Amino acid sequence: MEKSRRYAKSHEWARLEDDGSVTIGISAYAVEALTDLVFMQLPDVGSTVTAGESFGEIESVKAVSDLYAPISGKVISVNAELPSQLETLNNDPYDSGWIISVQPVAVEQLDALFDQEAYDKLIGG
Amino acid sequence: MGLPRHTFPYSDLSQRSVLRVWRDPSAAGGLNMAADEALARRSEETNSVLMRLYGWQPHTVSLGCFQKIEDFFSERFLAHWPVVRRPSGGGAIIHGTDVTYGLAVPSSHKWSKRTEDLYSAVHGALVQELNDRDLKAGMVKAARREQEQNFYCFNRRAFGDLVVEHPLASSDCGNCKILGSAQRRLSGVVLQHGTLLLHRNPQMHGEGSHPGLGDLLQSDAGSVSDVIEGWLQRLADQLGSRLIQEPGCSYTKDNEDIMTRMNRYETGAWLNRR
């Protein structure tokens, strides 16, 4: 599978890395839609996430949104600096704005996600 | 994330043309939060816009989803008050002399697409109603960050908050905030909570004490009940919908689903999560 981002309909992205882990974040579209971000809650390293279920929360000035896991797996690292530097999500949502990294249970789950072209259509781009 | 699903089809247009509203009895915090959550799931399942209005008994403090519990305990006027944490954000609210609404809008509905749209629809409908009753009401267009950080919701000023220019306003803000709302964006549905202060709460003192609609309304401008009726009708009109005020309660109190949700809100794990 090529090393490119895949997207959930709930606007999280997932990227398969060379070591077999999957990095997860939220799309630039989602960041823009949420506007002024004020708080983020992340899962603990070692916890498990399930595809389609909430693994964290993010708060903007007037709304709280769940973060949904695009793939099931064990959390092997979190971007611990992100909650105190939420502007990173605005500036670089696909690199330094990553949220968690998981060891996937079944990497094939990525195939069920949108590729870039399909996601662009989803958001009307 | 609970953002709009652009490709989700309008599957039931007959459901979409109705705004169903329940006037639920006053209840404790855990039950009220559980009933709102159940309303949201029902909205998603039926693809329809649903709303419930309710009060709080006993008088209760609700905290925003991310507020720190230690900040609640450090407020000396709040000792011994029941407290619940909301699923939505924002500041602490003193409930008991207010009417709270829970409005659930499925993700396929246009009002769910942008946070601001739902605020504008709900708050704008009340602004119109109040202006017609000679109250100088409006919505906050922009706020300074420090105005969004106060412990109490009604001391904050954020985009969309409904404020009234009135002599009772504190000098800090220059107006009275009487309606504030916050959203929880779930997968498939947006739940918007809002609190309309009706009267100043006699059990509250200090900076958490605020005048309500009934304290600001001129005696010849009708009652708070009249205002609420007008507000709901205007809201339905903005939605292009028929307003249906449902009899009875929006939920069954001893329903297993409600009980499960209520238990979650009443646990220390949820209340003390921050």
Interface residues (C-beta under 8 A of the other chain):
Chain A: K9 S10 H11 E12 I26 Y29 A30 A33 L34 T35 V38 F39 Q41 G52 E57 I58 E59 S60 V61 K62 A63 V64 S65 D66 L67 Y68 K121 L122 I123 G124
Chain B: M1 G2 L3 R5 H6 T7 C65 F66 P87 S88 G89 G90 R114 T115 E116 Y119 E148 A158 F159 G160 S181 A182 Q183 R184 R185 L186 S187
